[in-house]
C-alpha cells in the first residue's frame, strides 16, 4: 500500500487538499485512515505549480531567471479529494470528522473497490485506471435514468451496452430509435418493431397530433374529435358484427373519416374550419399512410421478453415521432397498471423504455404528448415496473421536472457550461466538483450516480462489440470506396467505345 501524498491545509468532512508525491489523475479512488476510520475519497482535480512561480507573480525578469534553472525548478502537484464515505461497515456513511493535516493518503486496493462497485447485476464497464468491474443494480432502473453527454462522447455505445446486458438477464428494453442507430445494429437478442399504429387504439389527442391540429385550434379540434370518435364507434360495431373489410378500411380510411367530418360539421358556422380539417386529413395520408394499419396488433403484443425491442422512427417527422412514442408508452403504462391491479391480462412483465433525443420529445419549451406520458411514467412507473431512460446531448433543453426525477444518471464528457449547470441544478446527488470534472473525461468515460451504484463511480464504459448505425463514418475509407466504384463504372460505360 504505497502512500501517494498527504493532507495539507484545512479540510472538511466533504473535501481535503492533498500534496502528492506520486502521479494520479482525476477519477482515482484513494483511502484516508484517521481517527480509527477508513474513508474512501475520489480525486476530482489535479493541479501543478511552483512556489517560485505562483499566481501572484508579475515580474517577467524573475520568470526568465528561474527558467535558466532548467529541471531544477521546484514543482509541486496537488489534488482535490472528495470524501465519499466510511467503508469499514456495510453502511457507507459520511465521515464524522475531517482528516487533519499530515494524514497519509494511499490508492484504494482492488478488494476494497470490488466490495463497493462490483455487487450489482449487470456490468457496465471498469473503474478508470483499474481492472475493477462496475456493476449496476437493475432493480433501481425503475427509479429512472438519464444518459447525458456531448455529441460523440459515447451515448449510443452506452445505450447499446446497457440494453444488451439487460436482455441477457431476460429483461425487456424498448428503444425508441430516433435516428435508426439500433434498428439494423448487431445488438444480440434484437426484436425490430415497425412503427405501425392501429387507429382503433389511438386517442383523439394522439390522432390530432398526427394531423398537426393543436388544442388551441378549438373549432378544428372539436370537429376532428367528434368525427374520429364517431368513426371508431362505427368501425368497432362492424368488427363485433363480423362485417369488417380491413383491406378496404386501410385503403379508404381517409374517405370514411372525411365523411364523418362532413356529418359533424353541418351546423358549424365557420366552413373554413371544416375545410382545414379535411385538408389536414388529406395531408396526413401523404405523410403517414405507411404507419397506419388497422390489422396491426396492439403495442404490448409486439414487445418481447429477453429482447432489445427497437422501434425505428427515422422515417418520421417530429410530430409523427411524438404520436408514435406517446401512443406506445401510454399503452405500456396502462397495460402494466391493468396487470398489477387485476393480477392478470395486460403486459405481464416489466419494461425499460429508452427515449432518444429527449431534448426534442421532452422539451421544456413545448408540450408534446410524449412529455405528458413520460412525466406520468417518471411519477408512477416505479410502482408498475416501467422504467424510463432518457438520452440527450442537450440537457438544458429537457423539461426540468422530468430530468429531476431521473434519480440515476450516467454522464459522459460534457463541455458546455450551461449544460453542466443545468445538470447540477436538476440533481440532488451530484456535487459541483464532480460536474466540473466532466470536461476532462475522455470519450467513453462517465460519472455514474444514483441508486444503480452505491457511491459515485468514474467508469470507462465497455465498448459495444458490434456495429451501430450511429458510429462515426470513416470518411477516408468511404471516399476511397466511392472513387473506386465511380472508376469501375466509368470503365464499364466506356467499354468498346
Residue pairs with C-beta under 8 A, 6 or more apart in sequence:
1 106
1 107
1 109
2 22
2 106
2 107
3 21
3 104
3 105
3 106
4 18
4 20
4 21
4 22
4 24
4 30
4 105
4 106
4 107
5 18
5 19
5 20
5 21
5 22
5 79
5 104
5 105
6 18
6 19
6 21
6 101
6 102
6 103
6 104
6 105
7 16
7 17
7 18
7 32
7 99
7 100
7 101
7 102
7 103
7 105
8 17
8 18
8 19
8 78
8 101
8 102
9 17
9 101
10 101
11 17
11 98
11 99
11 100
11 101
12 83
12 98
13 83
13 94
13 95
13 96
13 97
13 98
14 82
14 83
14 94
14 431
15 80
15 81
15 82
15 83
15 433
16 32
16 41
16 80
16 81
16 83
16 98
16 99
16 103
17 78
17 79
17 80
17 81
18 30
18 78
18 79
18 80
18 81
18 105
19 76
19 77
19 78
20 46
20 76
20 77
20 78
20 79
23 77
24 30
24 43
24 46
24 79
24 107
25 43
25 46
25 128
25 129
26 43
26 44
26 45
26 46
26 437
26 440
26 458
27 42
27 43
27 127
27 128
27 129
27 437
27 441
27 445
27 458
28 42
28 43
28 107
28 128
28 129
29 40
29 41
29 42
29 43
29 107
29 108
29 113
29 127
29 130
30 40
30 41
30 42
30 43
30 81
30 105
30 106
30 107
30 108
31 38
31 39
31 40
31 41
31 87
31 105
31 106
31 107
31 108
31 109
31 112
32 38
32 39
32 41
32 81
32 83
32 99
32 103
32 104
32 105
33 39
33 103
33 104
34 97
34 99
34 100
34 103
35 96
35 97
37 86
37 88
37 95
37 96
37 97
38 86
38 87
38 88
39 83
39 84
39 85
39 86
39 87
39 95
39 99
40 83
40 84
40 85
40 86
40 87
40 92
40 108
40 112
40 116
40 455
41 81
41 82
41 83
41 84
41 105
42 81
42 82
42 84
42 434
42 456
42 458
43 79
43 80
43 81
44 80
44 81
44 82
44 433
44 434
44 436
44 437
45 79
45 80
45 433
45 436
45 437
46 77
46 78
46 79
46 80
47 77
47 78
47 79
48 75
48 76
48 77
48 78
49 55
49 75
49 76
49 78
50 66
50 73
50 74
50 75
50 76
51 74
51 76
52 66
52 73
52 74
53 63
53 66
53 73
57 63
66 73
67 73
80 433
81 105
82 431
82 433
82 434
83 94
83 95
83 98
83 99
84 92
84 455
84 456
85 92
85 93
85 94
85 95
85 455
86 92
86 93
86 94
86 95
87 112
87 115
87 116
92 116
92 454
92 455
110 130
110 131
110 132
113 127
113 130
113 132
114 132
114 133
116 454
116 455
117 127
117 132
117 133
117 134
117 135
117 453
117 454
117 457
118 132
118 133
118 134
118 135
119 135
119 454
120 134
120 135
120 136
120 137
120 138
120 452
120 453
121 135
121 136
121 137
121 138
121 139
121 169
122 135
122 136
122 138
122 162
122 165
122 166
122 168
122 169
123 133
123 134
123 135
123 136
123 165
123 462
124 134
124 135
124 136
124 158
124 161
124 162
124 165
124 410
124 448
124 459
124 461
124 462
125 133
125 134
125 161
125 446
125 459
125 460
125 461
125 462
126 132
126 133
126 134
126 459
126 460
126 462
127 134
127 457
127 458
127 459
127 460
128 445
128 458
128 459
128 460
134 448
134 453
134 457
134 459
136 162
136 448
136 452
136 453
137 451
137 452
137 453
138 166
138 169
138 171
140 407
140 408
140 450
140 451
140 452
141 352
141 387
141 389
141 408
141 452
142 350
142 381
142 382
142 385
142 386
142 387
143 382
143 387
143 407
143 408
143 450
143 451
144 377
144 378
144 381
144 382
144 387
144 388
144 389
144 390
144 405
144 406
144 407
144 408
145 387
145 388
145 389
145 390
145 406
145 407
145 408
145 409
145 410
145 450
145 452
146 358
146 389
146 390
146 391
146 392
146 395
146 398
146 403
146 406
146 408
146 409
146 410
146 411
147 155
147 158
147 159
147 389
147 390
147 391
147 392
147 409
147 410
147 411
147 412
148 155
148 391
148 392
148 393
148 395
148 409
148 410
148 411
148 412
148 414
148 419
148 423
149 155
149 158
149 393
149 411
149 412
149 413
149 414
149 446
150 393
150 412
150 413
150 414
150 415
150 416
151 393
152 443
152 472
153 393
153 412
153 413
153 414
153 441
153 443
153 444
154 412
154 413
154 443
154 444
154 445
154 446
154 461
155 391
155 393
155 412
156 181
156 182
156 468
156 470
156 471
157 444
157 461
157 463
157 464
157 468
158 410
158 412
158 446
158 461
159 175
159 182
159 354
159 356
159 389
159 391
160 182
160 185
160 187
160 464
160 466
160 468
161 461
161 462
161 463
161 464
162 173
162 389
163 173
163 175
163 182
163 187
163 308
163 354
164 187
164 188
164 189
164 308
164 464
166 172
166 173
166 308
166 352
167 173
167 188
167 189
167 306
167 307
167 308
168 188
168 189
170 305
170 306
171 305
171 306
171 350
171 352
172 303
172 304
172 305
172 306
172 307
172 309
172 349
172 350
172 351
172 352
173 307
173 308
173 309
173 351
173 352
173 353
173 354
174 303
174 309
174 310
174 311
174 328
174 332
174 351
174 352
174 353
174 354
175 182
175 308
175 309
175 310
175 311
175 354
175 356
176 311
176 313
176 321
176 324
176 325
176 328
176 353
176 354
176 355
176 356
177 183
177 310
177 311
177 312
177 313
177 314
177 356
178 313
178 314
178 321
178 356
178 357
178 360
179 314
179 356
179 357
179 469
179 470
180 312
180 313
180 314
180 469
181 356
181 468
181 469
181 470
182 190
182 308
182 310
182 468
182 469
183 192
183 310
183 312
183 314
183 469
184 469
185 466
185 467
185 468
185 469
186 466
186 467
186 468
187 308
187 310
187 464
187 466
188 308
188 466
189 306
189 307
189 308
190 307
190 308
190 310
191 302
191 303
191 304
191 307
191 308
191 309
191 310
192 310
192 312
193 302
193 303
193 309
193 310
193 311
193 312
194 311
194 312
195 291
195 311
195 312
195 313
195 315
195 316
195 324
196 291
196 292
196 293
196 296
197 291
197 292
197 293
197 296
197 323
197 324
197 327
198 292
198 293
198 294
198 295
198 296
198 297
198 298
199 207
199 232
199 253
199 292
199 294
200 232
200 235
200 236
200 294
201 298
201 299
201 327
201 331
202 327
203 330
204 224
204 225
204 228
204 229
205 215
205 369
206 323
206 326
206 327
206 330
206 369
207 224
207 228
207 323
208 214
208 215
208 221
208 224
208 225
209 319
209 322
209 323
209 326
209 368
209 369
210 284
210 288
210 319
210 320
210 323
211 224
211 277
211 280
211 281
211 283
211 284
212 280
212 283
212 319
213 220
213 221
213 224
213 277
213 280
214 221
215 221
219 268
219 270
219 273
220 273
220 276
220 277
220 280
223 261
223 264
223 265
223 268
223 273
223 274
223 277
224 261
224 277
226 260
226 264
227 257
227 260
227 261
227 263
227 264
227 265
227 277
228 257
228 260
230 260
230 263
230 264
231 256
231 257
231 260
235 244
235 249
235 294
238 244
246 294
246 295
249 256
249 294
250 292
250 293
250 294
250 295
253 285
253 292
253 294
254 281
254 282
254 284
254 285
257 281
258 278
258 281
258 282
261 274
261 277
261 278
261 281
262 274
265 273
265 274
265 277
268 274
287 317
287 320
288 316
288 320
290 315
291 316
291 320
291 324
298 331
299 327
299 328
299 331
299 332
300 331
300 332
300 335
300 346
300 347
302 309
303 309
303 332
303 347
303 351
305 349
311 324
311 325
311 328
313 320
313 321
313 324
313 325
316 324
318 360
321 361
321 370
322 361
322 368
322 369
322 370
323 369
325 355
325 361
325 370
326 368
326 369
326 370
326 372
326 373
329 353
329 370
329 373
329 374
329 377
330 373
332 347
332 351
332 353
332 386
333 373
333 376
333 377
333 380
333 381
333 384
333 386
334 346
335 346
335 347
336 346
336 347
336 350
336 351
336 384
336 385
336 386
337 346
337 384
338 345
338 346
338 347
339 345
339 346
339 347
339 348
339 384
340 346
340 383
340 384
340 385
349 385
350 385
350 386
350 387
351 385
351 386
351 387
352 386
352 387
352 388
352 389
353 377
353 386
353 387
353 388
353 389
354 389
354 391
355 361
355 362
355 370
355 374
355 388
355 389
355 390
355 391
356 391
357 391
357 392
358 390
358 391
358 392
358 398
358 402
359 392
359 393
359 394
359 395
359 396
359 397
359 398
360 397
361 368
361 370
361 371
361 374
362 368
362 370
362 371
362 374
362 390
362 398
362 399
362 402
363 371
363 397
363 398
363 399
364 397
364 398
364 399
364 400
365 397
371 399
371 402
374 388
374 390
374 402
375 399
375 401
375 402
377 386
377 388
378 388
378 401
378 402
378 405
378 406
379 405
381 387
381 388
388 406
390 398
390 402
390 403
390 406
392 398
394 419
395 403
395 414
395 419
395 422
395 423
395 426
396 416
396 418
396 419
396 421
396 422
400 422
400 425
400 426
403 422
403 423
403 426
404 426
404 427
407 429
407 450
407 451
408 448
408 449
408 450
408 451
408 452
409 423
409 427
409 429
409 430
409 447
409 448
409 449
409 450
410 446
410 447
410 448
410 461
411 423
411 438
411 446
411 447
411 448
411 449
412 438
412 441
412 443
412 444
412 445
412 446
412 461
413 438
413 439
413 441
413 442
413 443
413 445
414 420
414 423
414 438
414 439
414 441
415 438
415 439
420 435
420 436
420 438
420 439
423 430
423 435
424 430
424 432
424 435
427 449
429 449
429 450
429 456
430 447
430 449
434 447
434 449
434 456
437 447
438 447
441 447
444 460
444 461
444 463
445 458
445 459
445 460
445 461
446 458
446 459
446 461
447 456
447 457
447 458
447 459
448 456
448 457
448 458
448 459
449 456
449 457
